[in-house]
């Protein structure tokens, strides 16, 4: 028999939805900021050498944006779920992975897409783990 009450199950579902939406919003905000930083760096058309440099820094930027947004999504999910397990954060990472696949029309275009897909779940789990660890340390200091 399951140890979850209907209220706890509903809260976990709400946490996954809110965490995934938060992750997508954070991703869009960071991508928007990163885009304008890139535009201000090269106001005129870049040369081929400059474009190659920007491409590698752009890839690093996309990976960092993905890690940060997924970490925030896992953290928000764990806060809303108010649980001691990070399973809900892992589910949020999986939902973000499915969202990425849907955005790219279920196609993996190359190494960057593969890396992004592979870091979504661990980053969300890390976000949930950070919250769970914080709660444990806070509880230990209060006792």
C-alpha positions as CSV (number, residue, x, y, z in Angstrom):
1,X,0.0,0.0,0.0
2,X,1.3,3.5,-0.8
3,X,2.3,5.8,2.0
4,X,1.3,8.8,0.0
5,X,-2.0,10.6,0.8
6,X,-3.9,12.2,-2.1
7,X,-2.8,15.7,-0.8
8,X,0.9,14.7,-0.9
9,X,0.5,13.2,-4.4
10,X,-1.2,16.4,-5.6
11,X,1.5,18.5,-4.0
12,X,4.2,16.4,-5.8
13,X,2.4,16.7,-9.2
14,X,2.1,20.5,-8.6
15,X,5.8,20.6,-7.6
16,X,6.9,18.9,-10.8
17,X,4.7,21.2,-13.0
18,X,5.9,24.4,-11.1
19,X,9.5,23.2,-11.2
20,X,9.5,22.5,-14.9
21,X,7.8,25.8,-15.7
22,X,10.3,27.7,-13.5
23,X,13.2,25.9,-15.3
24,X,11.8,26.9,-18.7
25,X,11.3,30.5,-17.6
26,X,14.8,30.7,-16.1
27,X,16.2,29.2,-19.3
28,X,14.4,31.8,-21.4
29,X,15.5,34.7,-19.2
30,X,19.2,33.6,-19.2
31,X,19.2,32.9,-22.9
32,X,17.7,36.4,-23.5
33,X,20.4,38.0,-21.4
34,X,23.1,35.9,-23.0
35,X,21.8,36.9,-26.5
36,X,22.0,40.6,-25.8
37,X,25.5,40.2,-24.3
38,X,26.6,38.5,-27.5
39,X,25.0,41.3,-29.6
40,X,26.7,44.0,-27.6
41,X,30.1,42.2,-28.0
42,X,29.8,42.2,-31.8
43,X,27.6,45.1,-33.0
44,X,28.8,44.7,-36.6
45,X,29.1,41.5,-38.6
46,X,31.9,39.5,-37.1
47,X,34.8,38.1,-39.1
48,X,35.1,34.3,-39.6
49,X,37.7,34.0,-36.8
50,X,35.5,36.0,-34.4
51,X,32.5,33.9,-35.3
52,X,34.4,30.7,-34.6
53,X,35.4,32.0,-31.2
54,X,31.8,33.0,-30.5
55,X,30.5,29.6,-31.5
56,X,32.6,27.9,-28.8
57,X,31.7,30.4,-26.1
58,X,28.1,30.1,-27.3
59,X,28.1,26.4,-26.7
60,X,29.6,26.9,-23.2
61,X,26.9,29.5,-22.6
62,X,24.1,27.2,-23.6
63,X,25.4,24.4,-21.4
64,X,25.8,26.8,-18.4
65,X,22.3,28.2,-19.0
66,X,20.9,24.6,-19.1
67,X,22.7,23.6,-15.9
68,X,21.6,26.7,-14.0
69,X,17.9,26.6,-15.1
70,X,17.7,22.9,-14.4
71,X,19.3,23.3,-11.0
72,X,16.8,26.0,-10.2
73,X,13.9,23.8,-11.4
74,X,15.0,21.0,-9.1
75,X,15.4,23.4,-6.2
76,X,11.9,24.9,-6.7
77,X,10.4,21.4,-7.1
78,X,12.0,20.2,-3.9
79,X,10.8,23.3,-2.0
80,X,7.2,22.9,-3.2
81,X,7.1,19.1,-2.7
82,X,8.4,19.6,0.9
83,X,9.7,16.1,0.9
84,X,12.9,14.5,2.1
85,X,13.4,12.6,-1.2
86,X,14.8,14.0,-4.4
87,X,12.7,11.7,-6.6
88,X,10.3,14.6,-7.5
89,X,13.3,16.7,-8.6
90,X,14.5,13.8,-10.8
91,X,11.0,13.6,-12.4
92,X,11.2,17.4,-13.1
93,X,14.5,16.8,-14.9
94,X,12.9,14.1,-16.9
95,X,10.0,16.5,-17.8
96,X,12.5,19.1,-18.9
97,X,14.3,16.5,-21.0
98,X,11.0,15.7,-22.7
99,X,10.3,19.4,-23.2
100,X,13.7,19.8,-24.9
101,X,13.0,16.9,-27.2
102,X,9.6,18.3,-28.1
103,X,11.1,21.7,-28.8
104,X,13.6,20.1,-31.2
105,X,10.8,17.9,-32.8
106,X,12.1,14.7,-31.2
107,X,15.4,15.0,-33.1
108,X,18.9,15.1,-31.6
109,X,20.9,17.4,-34.0
110,X,24.3,16.8,-32.6
111,X,26.7,16.7,-29.6
112,X,25.2,19.9,-28.0
113,X,21.7,18.5,-27.9
114,X,23.0,15.2,-26.5
115,X,25.0,17.1,-23.8
116,X,22.0,19.3,-22.9
117,X,19.7,16.2,-22.7
118,X,22.2,14.4,-20.5
119,X,22.7,17.2,-18.0
120,X,19.0,18.1,-17.4
121,X,18.2,15.2,-15.0
122,X,21.5,15.3,-13.0
123,X,21.2,19.1,-12.6
124,X,17.6,18.9,-11.4
125,X,18.6,16.2,-9.0
126,X,21.4,18.4,-7.7
127,X,19.0,21.2,-7.1
128,X,16.7,19.0,-5.2
129,X,19.6,17.6,-3.2
130,X,20.8,21.1,-2.3
131,X,17.4,21.8,-0.8
132,X,17.2,18.5,1.1
133,X,20.7,19.0,2.5
134,X,19.9,22.5,3.5
135,X,16.8,21.3,5.4
136,X,18.8,18.6,7.1
137,X,21.5,21.0,8.3
138,X,18.9,23.5,9.4
139,X,17.1,20.8,11.4
140,X,20.4,19.6,12.9
141,X,21.3,23.1,14.0
142,X,17.8,23.7,15.6
143,X,18.1,20.5,17.7
